[in-house]
Amino acid sequence: MLITFKSEADSDVIMFGTVGQHMLNVMGKDALDVRGIVTVTQLPAAIASLQSAIEADRASARRRSGKEEGDAVPAEPSVSFATRAVPLLTLLQRAERDKVAVIWEST
């Protein structure tokens, strides 16, 4: 499953289902909805929630990177929540600037 976030303000942002659902949960939306909207009036709260989650993820990564040398290194590098969230945050911020909604749809 893919979730596509769309707005007239910027290019589409496409995420795999579980990642997109996590983003929707962070923004206070029902991740099980097949489609939905972040209205212009909801954008500031959605942006603030996403920014807070990004900062929490970055703070957690900084704490983890403070491990002592010689600690086990993950076999596979992973993509952080913050890295995945930034394109969506940018879309939301541009939508707020242009005063247009953001919609999403699962396929």
Backbone as JSON Lines, residues from 0, in Angstrom:
{"i":0,"aa":"M","n":[0.84,-1.17,0.0],"ca":[0.0,0.0,0.0],"c":[0.89,1.24,0.0]}
{"i":1,"aa":"L","n":[0.46,2.25,-0.73],"ca":[1.11,3.55,-0.77],"c":[0.13,4.61,-0.32]}
{"i":2,"aa":"I","n":[0.64,5.66,0.3],"ca":[-0.17,6.81,0.66],"c":[0.44,8.01,-0.06]}
{"i":3,"aa":"T","n":[-0.41,8.72,-0.8],"ca":[0.02,9.89,-1.55],"c":[-0.59,11.13,-0.92]}
{"i":4,"aa":"F","n":[0.27,12.08,-0.55],"ca":[-0.16,13.37,-0.02],"c":[-0.08,14.37,-1.16]}
{"i":5,"aa":"K","n":[-1.17,15.13,-1.38],"ca":[-1.24,16.05,-2.51],"c":[-1.7,17.43,-2.05]}
{"i":6,"aa":"S","n":[-1.18,18.43,-2.73],"ca":[-1.61,19.8,-2.51],"c":[-1.26,20.61,-3.75]}
{"i":7,"aa":"E","n":[-2.02,21.67,-3.96],"ca":[-1.72,22.57,-5.07],"c":[-0.43,23.35,-4.81]}
{"i":8,"aa":"A","n":[0.06,23.32,-3.57],"ca":[1.22,24.12,-3.18],"c":[2.56,23.52,-3.58]}
{"i":9,"aa":"D","n":[2.6,22.21,-3.83],"ca":[3.89,21.56,-4.07],"c":[3.66,20.21,-4.73]}
{"i":10,"aa":"S","n":[4.75,19.53,-5.03],"ca":[4.69,18.19,-5.63],"c":[4.13,17.19,-4.63]}
{"i":11,"aa":"D","n":[3.62,16.07,-5.16],"ca":[3.09,15.01,-4.31],"c":[4.21,14.39,-3.47]}
{"i":12,"aa":"V","n":[3.82,13.9,-2.3],"ca":[4.72,13.15,-1.43],"c":[4.12,11.76,-1.31]}
{"i":13,"aa":"I","n":[4.88,10.73,-1.69],"ca":[4.4,9.35,-1.66],"c":[5.2,8.58,-0.63]}
{"i":14,"aa":"M","n":[4.46,7.83,0.21],"ca":[5.1,7.05,1.27],"c":[4.52,5.64,1.29]}
{"i":15,"aa":"F","n":[5.35,4.68,1.72],"ca":[4.83,3.35,1.95],"c":[3.79,3.42,3.06]}
{"i":16,"aa":"G","n":[2.85,2.49,3.03],"ca":[1.7,2.51,3.92],"c":[2.01,2.72,5.39]}
{"i":17,"aa":"T","n":[2.89,1.91,5.97],"ca":[3.13,2.01,7.41],"c":[3.78,3.34,7.78]}
{"i":18,"aa":"V","n":[4.66,3.84,6.93],"ca":[5.3,5.13,7.19],"c":[4.26,6.25,7.08]}
{"i":19,"aa":"G","n":[3.48,6.23,6.03],"ca":[2.44,7.24,5.84],"c":[1.4,7.2,6.95]}
{"i":20,"aa":"Q","n":[1.04,6.01,7.39],"ca":[0.09,5.89,8.49],"c":[0.66,6.48,9.78]}
{"i":21,"aa":"H","n":[1.94,6.25,10.01],"ca":[2.59,6.85,11.18],"c":[2.51,8.37,11.1]}
{"i":22,"aa":"M","n":[2.78,8.93,9.94],"ca":[2.71,10.38,9.76],"c":[1.3,10.89,10.04]}
{"i":23,"aa":"L","n":[0.3,10.17,9.53],"ca":[-1.09,10.57,9.77],"c":[-1.42,10.54,11.25]}
{"i":24,"aa":"N","n":[-0.96,9.51,11.95],"ca":[-1.2,9.43,13.39],"c":[-0.57,10.62,14.11]}
{"i":25,"aa":"V","n":[0.66,10.95,13.74],"ca":[1.35,12.09,14.36],"c":[0.56,13.37,14.14]}
{"i":26,"aa":"M","n":[-0.04,13.52,12.97],"ca":[-0.8,14.73,12.65],"c":[-2.21,14.71,13.23]}
{"i":27,"aa":"G","n":[-2.56,13.62,13.93],"ca":[-3.88,13.54,14.55],"c":[-4.98,13.08,13.61]}
{"i":28,"aa":"K","n":[-4.6,12.43,12.53],"ca":[-5.57,11.92,11.57],"c":[-5.74,10.42,11.74]}
{"i":29,"aa":"D","n":[-6.87,9.89,11.28],"ca":[-7.12,8.46,11.36],"c":[-6.36,7.77,10.23]}
{"i":30,"aa":"A","n":[-5.35,7.02,10.6],"ca":[-4.47,6.37,9.63],"c":[-5.18,5.28,8.84]}
{"i":31,"aa":"L","n":[-6.32,4.83,9.3],"ca":[-7.04,3.78,8.6],"c":[-7.98,4.33,7.52]}
{"i":32,"aa":"D","n":[-8.18,5.65,7.51],"ca":[-9.0,6.25,6.46],"c":[-8.29,6.09,5.12]}
{"i":33,"aa":"V","n":[-9.03,5.72,4.1],"ca":[-8.46,5.52,2.77],"c":[-8.08,6.86,2.13]}
{"i":34,"aa":"R","n":[-8.81,7.89,2.48],"ca":[-8.5,9.24,1.99],"c":[-8.96,10.24,3.03]}
{"i":35,"aa":"G","n":[-8.38,11.42,2.96],"ca":[-8.75,12.45,3.92],"c":[-8.13,13.78,3.54]}
{"i":36,"aa":"I","n":[-8.3,14.74,4.44],"ca":[-7.85,16.1,4.16],"c":[-7.3,16.73,5.43]}
{"i":37,"aa":"V","n":[-6.29,17.54,5.24],"ca":[-5.81,18.45,6.28],"c":[-6.23,19.82,5.78]}
{"i":38,"aa":"T","n":[-7.24,20.38,6.42],"ca":[-7.77,21.67,5.97],"c":[-6.78,22.78,6.29]}
{"i":39,"aa":"V","n":[-7.03,23.93,5.7],"ca":[-6.17,25.09,5.93],"c":[-6.13,25.43,7.42]}
{"i":40,"aa":"T","n":[-7.26,25.33,8.1],"ca":[-7.29,25.65,9.53],"c":[-6.6,24.59,10.37]}
{"i":41,"aa":"Q","n":[-6.48,23.36,9.87],"ca":[-5.8,22.28,10.6],"c":[-4.29,22.25,10.35]}
{"i":42,"aa":"L","n":[-3.83,22.95,9.34],"ca":[-2.41,22.91,8.97],"c":[-1.46,23.33,10.1]}
{"i":43,"aa":"P","n":[-1.72,24.43,10.82],"ca":[-0.77,24.82,11.88],"c":[-0.57,23.73,12.94]}
{"i":44,"aa":"A","n":[-1.65,23.09,13.36],"ca":[-1.53,22.03,14.37],"c":[-0.81,20.81,13.79]}
{"i":45,"aa":"A","n":[-1.1,20.46,12.55],"ca":[-0.43,19.32,11.91],"c":[1.06,19.58,11.77]}
{"i":46,"aa":"I","n":[1.41,20.8,11.38],"ca":[2.82,21.18,11.23],"c":[3.53,21.12,12.58]}
{"i":47,"aa":"A","n":[2.9,21.67,13.6],"ca":[3.5,21.68,14.94],"c":[3.72,20.26,15.45]}
{"i":48,"aa":"S","n":[2.74,19.39,15.24],"ca":[2.86,18.0,15.69],"c":[4.0,17.29,14.96]}
{"i":49,"aa":"L","n":[4.07,17.48,13.66],"ca":[5.13,16.84,12.88],"c":[6.5,17.39,13.27]}
{"i":50,"aa":"Q","n":[6.61,18.71,13.46],"ca":[7.89,19.3,13.87],"c":[8.33,18.76,15.24]}
{"i":51,"aa":"S","n":[7.38,18.62,16.14],"ca":[7.7,18.09,17.47],"c":[8.2,16.66,17.39]}
{"i":52,"aa":"A","n":[7.55,15.85,16.56],"ca":[7.96,14.45,16.4],"c":[9.33,14.35,15.73]}
{"i":53,"aa":"I","n":[9.59,15.24,14.78],"ca":[10.89,15.26,14.11],"c":[11.99,15.6,15.12]}
{"i":54,"aa":"E","n":[11.75,16.62,15.94],"ca":[12.75,17.02,16.93],"c":[12.97,15.91,17.96]}
{"i":55,"aa":"A","n":[11.91,15.24,18.37],"ca":[12.04,14.12,19.33],"c":[12.87,13.0,18.71]}
{"i":56,"aa":"D","n":[12.65,12.72,17.43],"ca":[13.41,11.68,16.75],"c":[14.89,12.07,16.66]}
{"i":57,"aa":"R","n":[15.15,13.32,16.33],"ca":[16.54,13.78,16.23],"c":[17.23,13.75,17.6]}
{"i":58,"aa":"A","n":[16.51,14.13,18.64],"ca":[17.08,14.09,19.99],"c":[17.4,12.65,20.39]}
{"i":59,"aa":"S","n":[16.52,11.74,20.04],"ca":[16.75,10.33,20.33],"c":[17.98,9.82,19.58]}
{"i":60,"aa":"A","n":[18.13,10.23,18.33],"ca":[19.29,9.82,17.53],"c":[20.58,10.37,18.14]}
{"i":61,"aa":"R","n":[20.52,11.61,18.65],"ca":[21.72,12.18,19.29],"c":[22.08,11.4,20.55]}
{"i":62,"aa":"R","n":[21.08,10.99,21.32],"ca":[21.35,10.19,22.52],"c":[21.95,8.84,22.13]}
{"i":63,"aa":"R","n":[21.4,8.22,21.1],"ca":[21.91,6.92,20.66],"c":[23.33,7.03,20.13]}
{"i":64,"aa":"S","n":[23.64,8.14,19.46],"ca":[24.98,8.28,18.89],"c":[26.02,8.53,19.97]}
{"i":65,"aa":"G","n":[25.6,8.81,21.17],"ca":[26.52,9.02,22.27],"c":[27.01,7.74,22.9]}
{"i":66,"aa":"K","n":[26.64,6.59,22.31],"ca":[27.1,5.3,22.83],"c":[28.62,5.22,22.77]}
{"i":67,"aa":"E","n":[29.16,4.4,23.62],"ca":[30.61,4.24,23.67],"c":[31.1,3.52,22.43]}
{"i":68,"aa":"E","n":[32.33,3.84,22.07],"ca":[32.95,3.17,20.93],"c":[33.04,1.68,21.23]}
{"i":69,"aa":"G","n":[32.79,0.87,20.26],"ca":[32.8,-0.57,20.45],"c":[31.41,-1.15,20.64]}
{"i":70,"aa":"D","n":[30.39,-0.29,20.84],"ca":[29.02,-0.79,20.92],"c":[28.63,-1.36,19.56]}
{"i":71,"aa":"A","n":[27.73,-2.29,19.6],"ca":[27.29,-2.94,18.36],"c":[26.71,-1.9,17.4]}
{"i":72,"aa":"V","n":[27.05,-2.05,16.14],"ca":[26.53,-1.18,15.09],"c":[25.46,-1.96,14.36]}
{"i":73,"aa":"P","n":[24.3,-1.34,14.08],"ca":[23.27,-2.07,13.35],"c":[23.79,-2.6,12.01]}
{"i":74,"aa":"A","n":[23.38,-3.81,11.67],"ca":[23.82,-4.42,10.42],"c":[23.32,-3.64,9.21]}
{"i":75,"aa":"E","n":[22.11,-3.15,9.29],"ca":[21.5,-2.41,8.19],"c":[21.25,-0.97,8.64]}
{"i":76,"aa":"P","n":[21.75,0.01,7.92],"ca":[21.42,1.38,8.28],"c":[19.93,1.61,8.05]}
{"i":77,"aa":"S","n":[19.34,2.41,8.91],"ca":[17.91,2.67,8.76],"c":[17.67,4.14,8.44]}
{"i":78,"aa":"V","n":[16.53,4.42,7.85],"ca":[16.14,5.78,7.54],"c":[15.32,6.29,8.71]}
{"i":79,"aa":"S","n":[15.71,7.4,9.28],"ca":[15.05,7.92,10.47],"c":[13.67,8.49,10.16]}
{"i":80,"aa":"F","n":[12.87,8.58,11.2],"ca":[11.55,9.22,11.09],"c":[11.73,10.64,10.57]}
{"i":81,"aa":"A","n":[12.69,11.36,11.12],"ca":[12.9,12.75,10.72],"c":[13.19,12.86,9.22]}
{"i":82,"aa":"T","n":[14.04,11.99,8.72],"ca":[14.37,12.02,7.29],"c":[13.13,11.75,6.44]}
{"i":83,"aa":"R","n":[12.32,10.82,6.87],"ca":[11.1,10.49,6.12],"c":[10.05,11.61,6.22]}
{"i":84,"aa":"A","n":[10.02,12.31,7.34],"ca":[8.97,13.3,7.58],"c":[9.22,14.66,6.92]}
{"i":85,"aa":"V","n":[10.48,15.0,6.66],"ca":[10.79,16.33,6.15],"c":[10.07,16.67,4.84]}
{"i":86,"aa":"P","n":[9.99,15.78,3.85],"ca":[9.24,16.15,2.63],"c":[7.76,16.45,2.91]}
{"i":87,"aa":"L","n":[7.15,15.7,3.82],"ca":[5.75,15.96,4.16],"c":[5.64,17.28,4.91]}
{"i":88,"aa":"L","n":[6.56,17.54,5.82],"ca":[6.56,18.82,6.54],"c":[6.67,19.98,5.55]}
{"i":89,"aa":"T","n":[7.54,19.86,4.58],"ca":[7.71,20.91,3.57],"c":[6.4,21.12,2.8]}
{"i":90,"aa":"L","n":[5.76,20.04,2.42],"ca":[4.47,20.14,1.72],"c":[3.44,20.87,2.58]}
{"i":91,"aa":"L","n":[3.35,20.5,3.85],"ca":[2.4,21.15,4.76],"c":[2.71,22.64,4.92]}
{"i":92,"aa":"Q","n":[3.98,22.97,5.07],"ca":[4.36,24.38,5.23],"c":[4.05,25.2,3.99]}
{"i":93,"aa":"R","n":[4.28,24.63,2.83],"ca":[3.97,25.36,1.59],"c":[2.46,25.49,1.39]}
{"i":94,"aa":"A","n":[1.73,24.46,1.8],"ca":[0.27,24.54,1.72],"c":[-0.25,25.63,2.66]}
{"i":95,"aa":"E","n":[0.34,25.72,3.85],"ca":[-0.07,26.78,4.79],"c":[0.24,28.15,4.2]}
{"i":96,"aa":"R","n":[1.43,28.29,3.64],"ca":[1.83,29.56,3.03],"c":[0.86,29.99,1.92]}
{"i":97,"aa":"D","n":[0.44,29.0,1.09],"ca":[-0.44,29.29,-0.03],"c":[-1.92,29.21,0.34]}
{"i":98,"aa":"K","n":[-2.2,28.86,1.6],"ca":[-3.57,28.76,2.11],"c":[-4.41,27.76,1.29]}
{"i":99,"aa":"V","n":[-3.83,26.56,1.1],"ca":[-4.53,25.48,0.42],"c":[-4.45,24.21,1.27]}
{"i":100,"aa":"A","n":[-5.38,23.33,1.08],"ca":[-5.45,22.08,1.85],"c":[-4.46,21.03,1.32]}
{"i":101,"aa":"V","n":[-4.26,20.01,2.13],"ca":[-3.48,18.85,1.74],"c":[-4.41,17.64,1.84]}
{"i":102,"aa":"I","n":[-4.47,16.85,0.79],"ca":[-5.29,15.64,0.83],"c":[-4.39,14.43,0.78]}
{"i":103,"aa":"W","n":[-4.9,13.3,1.22],"ca":[-4.14,12.05,1.08],"c":[-5.07,10.97,0.61]}
{"i":104,"aa":"E","n":[-4.46,9.98,-0.02],"ca":[-5.22,8.85,-0.53],"c":[-4.32,7.6,-0.48]}
{"i":105,"aa":"S","n":[-4.9,6.51,-0.02],"ca":[-4.19,5.23,0.01],"c":[-4.53,4.45,-1.24]}
{"i":106,"aa":"T","n":[-3.5,3.79,-1.81],"ca":[-3.74,2.95,-2.98],"c":[-3.11,1.59,-2.77]}
